[in-house]
């Protein structure tokens, strides 16, 4: 690892990170690894939405959406605001939408380049 770290340390953004940072990055990807949470992030990339609106678009129960939103909120990927009794959710910052878009483009490129298909796609 030290040899690899030494080779990339000179590149922009290539410095070795702390264990805490690597763990946070892994947790972020783990949060997006669930298809329902990925769909929620995708929908929220278009703007703020209520639990009921998300549930209708995802064809799941509001309870299931709330559960997933709670996990995304704990990870710092989404935030919410209250308006009376309604809660509206949005992506916490533009980096979340960019991360999703980059993953989407990666999958699209991967498939277009004729690489082996993935069972889950």
FIBAZA-72792 format. One line per field, with one value per residue: residue in one letter; y negated, z, x negated of N, C-alpha, C in turn; residue number from 0. Coordinates in pm, whole numbers. Layout:
BEGIN
rest	(A,...)
n.y	(Y,...)
n.z	(Z,...)
n.x	(X,...)
ca.y	(Y,...)
ca.z	(Z,...)
ca.x	(X,...)
c.y	(Y,...)
c.z	(Z,...)
c.x	(X,...)
nr	(NUM,...)
//
This chain:
BEGIN
rest	(X,X,X,X,X,X,X,X,X,X,X,X,X,X,X,X,X,X,X,X,X,X,X,X,X,X,X,X,X,X,X,X,X,X,X,X,X,X,X,X,X,X,X,X,X,X,X,X,X,X,X,X,X,X,X,X,X,X,X,X,X,X,X,X,X,X,X,X,X,X,X,X,X,X,X,X,X,X,X,X,X,X,X,X,X,X,X,X,X,X,X,X,X,X,X,X,X,X,X,X,X,X,X,X,X,X,X,X,X,X,X,X,X,X,X,X,X,X,X,X,X)
n.y	(119,-124,-176,-216,-432,-624,-662,-785,-1009,-1250,-1338,-1541,-1549,-1302,-1235,-1028,-933,-970,-695,-736,-899,-723,-530,-681,-736,-477,-419,-602,-501,-256,-338,-417,-178,-34,35,-101,-325,-441,-506,-695,-899,-964,-1065,-1284,-1436,-1593,-1779,-1905,-1698,-1542,-1277,-1126,-1186,-1080,-810,-747,-772,-573,-350,-225,-187,-477,-445,-273,-439,-647,-510,-453,-715,-809,-665,-768,-1031,-1011,-951,-1188,-1253,-1343,-1606,-1758,-1957,-2103,-2174,-2276,-1990,-1839,-1690,-1778,-1658,-1687,-1669,-1683,-1832,-1955,-1768,-1511,-1460,-1479,-1265,-1050,-1089,-1050,-779,-671,-741,-594,-329,-330,-381,-156,50,-23,3,264,441,727,831,732,914,788,584)
n.z	(0,73,-137,-350,-250,-245,-519,-612,-459,-552,-746,-831,-576,-497,-253,30,233,561,780,882,685,462,561,581,312,214,356,239,-25,44,140,-96,-223,-205,-406,-378,-224,-401,-610,-477,-431,-697,-778,-601,-702,-888,-746,-445,-247,-117,123,51,-222,-321,-254,-420,-674,-658,-618,-366,-13,192,444,397,234,415,600,444,379,632,680,475,556,801,703,600,343,259,346,548,566,751,682,821,890,703,567,378,160,47,-150,30,-54,-366,-437,-391,-592,-809,-760,-792,-1064,-1187,-1129,-1270,-1534,-1554,-1544,-1778,-1976,-1937,-2019,-2286,-2401,-2452,-2263,-2045,-1949,-1660,-1404,-1253,-1407)
n.x	(-82,-198,-375,-198,-54,-255,-301,-63,-34,-137,37,323,555,472,363,308,577,728,813,1065,1181,1180,1354,1590,1636,1678,1912,2085,2106,2216,2463,2583,2599,2831,3109,3361,3293,3112,3286,3445,3255,3204,3459,3475,3274,3387,3520,3677,3899,4197,4263,4489,4513,4274,4318,4535,4416,4225,4368,4399,4465,4541,4429,4212,4056,4003,3844,3615,3537,3471,3238,3075,3065,2931,2684,2611,2682,2930,3160,3417,3718,3979,4317,4581,4757,4635,4341,4065,3821,3482,3182,2878,2656,2510,2313,2405,2593,2419,2248,2428,2496,2247,2207,2420,2349,2114,2211,2367,2169,2012,2181,2228,1980,1959,1868,1862,2187,2375,2525,2724,2825)
ca.y	(0,-241,-204,-272,-565,-713,-692,-872,-1125,-1370,-1377,-1620,-1467,-1169,-1214,-922,-987,-904,-581,-791,-944,-605,-469,-765,-714,-344,-429,-673,-406,-156,-400,-419,-42,17,-20,-198,-450,-501,-568,-815,-1000,-1007,-1153,-1408,-1516,-1685,-1879,-1868,-1616,-1488,-1132,-1069,-1199,-980,-678,-729,-751,-449,-245,-160,-254,-591,-395,-222,-555,-714,-430,-476,-855,-820,-615,-866,-1151,-978,-952,-1324,-1265,-1421,-1692,-1780,-2075,-2085,-2278,-2223,-1849,-1774,-1697,-1779,-1614,-1732,-1627,-1772,-1925,-1912,-1655,-1386,-1444,-1457,-1127,-962,-1106,-984,-634,-641,-749,-481,-209,-346,-360,-16,133,-61,49,407,526,833,780,755,984,702,480)
ca.z	(0,80,-271,-428,-195,-288,-661,-641,-371,-625,-835,-769,-504,-480,-122,110,328,691,788,903,555,381,617,543,168,201,407,138,-131,102,145,-232,-277,-205,-522,-340,-185,-525,-680,-402,-463,-835,-778,-530,-782,-965,-655,-318,-262,7,136,-28,-364,-349,-247,-542,-787,-639,-595,-236,91,256,556,341,190,537,654,359,395,763,663,392,639,898,629,555,199,240,457,537,628,782,647,890,922,593,563,242,157,-64,-137,123,-132,-507,-454,-390,-728,-898,-735,-858,-1209,-1228,-1125,-1382,-1657,-1553,-1582,-1918,-2056,-1919,-2103,-2426,-2449,-2480,-2161,-2002,-1883,-1516,-1376,-1192,-1499)
ca.x	(0,-284,-427,-87,-25,-361,-285,51,-31,-172,146,428,651,420,304,370,673,733,904,1199,1231,1210,1475,1705,1658,1739,2049,2163,2137,2305,2596,2637,2599,2967,3181,3464,3225,3058,3401,3481,3153,3229,3577,3444,3181,3470,3573,3739,4018,4255,4260,4598,4480,4170,4380,4615,4325,4149,4468,4378,4542,4476,4349,4085,3979,3956,3734,3496,3498,3405,3101,3003,3046,2825,2558,2585,2707,3052,3205,3561,3776,4121,4414,4698,4738,4564,4195,4012,3682,3397,3042,2810,2575,2498,2220,2481,2646,2305,2204,2525,2483,2122,2231,2511,2269,2021,2286,2403,2047,1972,2266,2211,1849,1967,1808,1953,2308,2386,2649,2825,2874)
c.y	(-125,-277,-267,-413,-665,-753,-792,-999,-1255,-1420,-1456,-1528,-1328,-1140,-1103,-988,-915,-785,-630,-836,-826,-535,-549,-749,-580,-347,-501,-578,-297,-211,-400,-279,21,-45,-123,-330,-518,-569,-696,-928,-1052,-1101,-1286,-1495,-1615,-1793,-1818,-1789,-1570,-1336,-1069,-1076,-1097,-840,-648,-698,-620,-327,-158,-239,-376,-549,-345,-337,-628,-643,-456,-619,-877,-775,-715,-993,-1128,-981,-1091,-1344,-1344,-1504,-1709,-1911,-2045,-2205,-2229,-2081,-1773,-1792,-1688,-1747,-1665,-1673,-1729,-1873,-1871,-1793,-1522,-1358,-1414,-1313,-1028,-969,-1038,-833,-591,-642,-633,-354,-216,-321,-214,73,103,-12,198,494,629,773,813,818,891,595,537)
c.z	(0,-57,-358,-380,-241,-434,-687,-558,-445,-716,-758,-703,-472,-344,-49,215,462,686,805,770,466,431,578,395,147,249,306,24,-81,108,8,-294,-280,-321,-486,-300,-308,-603,-610,-433,-604,-841,-711,-607,-870,-878,-533,-340,-124,6,47,-178,-404,-351,-372,-661,-778,-627,-474,-132,144,373,508,296,311,598,575,372,528,752,582,471,741,832,579,406,168,365,442,603,648,735,703,931,814,607,417,249,32,-44,-52,53,-274,-529,-461,-530,-826,-883,-804,-1009,-1260,-1229,-1241,-1515,-1666,-1599,-1730,-2009,-2052,-2013,-2252,-2484,-2475,-2381,-2117,-1928,-1734,-1490,-1328,-1285,-1601)
c.x	(-87,-339,-319,-57,-130,-348,-174,51,-62,-61,250,530,600,359,380,459,664,828,1047,1262,1266,1337,1599,1737,1726,1884,2139,2202,2231,2449,2662,2647,2738,3044,3288,3401,3166,3170,3445,3383,3175,3348,3548,3344,3256,3532,3639,3869,4068,4244,4368,4569,4374,4231,4462,4526,4249,4239,4433,4457,4467,4387,4212,3996,3921,3837,3604,3446,3426,3260,3018,2973,2934,2688,2522,2607,2833,3080,3355,3599,3924,4200,4547,4671,4663,4413,4152,3863,3612,3258,2969,2721,2558,2405,2294,2536,2533,2255,2297,2509,2356,2139,2319,2435,2171,2092,2323,2283,2004,2051,2248,2079,1847,1895,1908,2072,2304,2521,2759,2876,2970)
nr	(0,1,2,3,4,5,6,7,8,9,10,11,12,13,14,15,16,17,18,19,20,21,22,23,24,25,26,27,28,29,30,31,32,33,34,35,36,37,38,39,40,41,42,43,44,45,46,47,48,49,50,51,52,53,54,55,56,57,58,59,60,61,62,63,64,65,66,67,68,69,70,71,72,73,74,75,76,77,78,79,80,81,82,83,84,85,86,87,88,89,90,91,92,93,94,95,96,97,98,99,100,101,102,103,104,105,106,107,108,109,110,111,112,113,114,115,116,117,118,119,120)
//
